[in-house]
Amino acid sequence: MAEDEAFNWLSPFASIDLDIDGRTDGIKQWAIANRDTIQPIKSFFDELISLIDTTLQSVPPTIMLIIVVLLAWQAAGRRVAVLVAACLLALGLLAPGAWELAMTTLAIVISAVLLCVVIGLPLGILAGKSDGFEAAIRPVLDTMQTIPAFVYLVPVVMLVGIGDVSGVIVTIIFAIAPLVRLTSLGIRGVNSSVVEAARAFGATPRQIMFKVELPLATPTILAGLNQTIMLALSMVVIASMISVKGLGNEVLRAMGRLDAGKAIVGGLGIVLLAIVLDRITQGLGRSGRERGHRHWWQSGPVGLILRLTGRKSEKPQ
Amino acid sequence: MTQYTNEAVIRCDGIWKIFGDRSAQAMKAVVEDGLSKDEIRRRYDCIVGVRDASFEVGRGEIFCIMGLSGSGKSTLIRHINRLIEPSAGSVVIEGRNVGEMGAKELRALRAEKIGMVFQNMALMPHRTVSENVVFSLEVRGIDEATRRKVAQQAIDAVELTGWERKYPDELSGGMQQRVGLARAIAADPTILLMDEPFSALDPLIRRQLQDTFMKLSAELHKTTVFITHDLDEAIRIGDRIAIMKDGILVQVGTPEQIVTEPADDYVADFVAGISKLDLVTAARVMQPLEQYRQTNGATDPANWPVAHPDDKLNALVDLAVTSDNPILVRADGADLGVVTKSALLRGIQGRQDVGIETGGRI
């Protein structure tokens, strides 16, 4: 037994080969073999992404800027709206093509975040309800968040090929964790006596979920959404390696050419986009009543229009 | 005190609740070997919440369960609408066994038959006062117009008119619990479960809410189970009182029975500080006329002040200060007994006059 002689107790690992990398490389073979089943799913997501992209691109920048600022005003108040307007102006002025690139990046981020919500919210609710599921999903989330993106970049590309869909999948893997975690935390943080009261008044488990637990967990869930958006944005450069267009691609190309100026333009674009998305979603997280309003339609542009049209939004108390 | 019939609306039979991972085994051991609370904790690492509790509540009756914190009273009340499943025993509401109900039937029972008020209010912070009040109607799918009408009635009943559109955190503690009360009565249930509803409020507000509750109770005649750790409150509100200690119902009786005939030292300790003035009746402290005549010779009670056997000590004191004579107790034209000044004073103290040994035992 020649292998035994080579075995060294002080340094055992060098002589043992379980061939883990060789076996896991089988994923590649499996991916290639199953390409046909993947294709329809891929084309669905492709269409979703390009729909969002073309929608965003078709709106003239000025109109888009106004829309986003009004959105920020409604969601987060006047001060945030001013900040958002400044950020968007700066973004547009960075470079002649920066606005279009930013919209492409935004389309990828929106698609990824939409899918994160569709997948992550139910998972988070489940984790909030069941200790077993929480314990099972926690290591999975830890892995997804910490494993270097390049590791799953290759299998994903094997599976669906390069392009926006792979970019979105990679982004989801990296960005979904906080949404699941904070949804679970939000559900667990709901005052149990309020849930008990709902039970005592004959609510079904479904009604308790939608009428009590989710509304009360909303601020926490929105904090998770905010984190997910931020992580999704931080993935755009890595995603551009698998041929995702947008601001990330600018940074990547600038890196290849050692073009520091271009890298800064791309990087600043991502930062400005991040600030805009962050402030708007943070504003959503704070309830309107915290800002002194009773309902969302009593503030912001909607409130202004309602007041201007002379319709009292509420009859006086 | 409200009038109530003897028909039992709520009947609890031998309810046991043992908490812990091995509660089923512990319960079996209790049935077979009659383990004590400490033995159950040592051998099975289980906590006994309720130990063999049986009681009935008649229609329209206010049944107070009194005990210190940790005595299991909140656990017991949650068995009535099955928020907690008993380890053993059964709860029957209007002839139907709650333990045998399916999920749907149970929800209907909770929404339509039982209203509950919680110590910490447990209002939904994201809903306005009126949305909170009609929650049980909303989950049953009742239309908006009816809901609005019912909400208004319930809110008016608890004197919160004008606050319908406010959110719970805009209200004071006392007002929040009024909302809790309105929510409980909104669906016009047969039964009210009150889990220490006024304990978290300061004394003045508590008094106000007790008054509101008693006024409502007199109008609505709800069968009520009322939990409190305050004996004064129990006596003020309850038709009957159950004293609970370590999961056991130590004594069940009218306030007067509890105060004058405590079942054991624990209850006696509890009632020691309670004013007897509005609880103890003349019948309890009087001695029979014959006996009085034997010790004091034949006397003519013609100009003595006269009281009814059901008159409370407070009324007797008022009579006693008007005259130097003892008080004659008379019912339906018959002279029943005599309350001497010393018997009256001892009665107020909660002790028996050494000179007499009859009437009620105090």
Interface residues (C-beta under 8 A of the other chain):
Chain A: N191 S193 V194 E196 A197 A198 R199 A200 F201 G202 A203 T204 Q207 K211 V212 P215 L216 R289 E314 Q317
Chain B: N81 L83 R107 A108 L109 R110 A111 E112 I114 G115 M116 F118 N120 A122 L123 M124 P125 H126 F135 S136 E138 V139 R140 G162 R165 Y167 R183 A187 L193
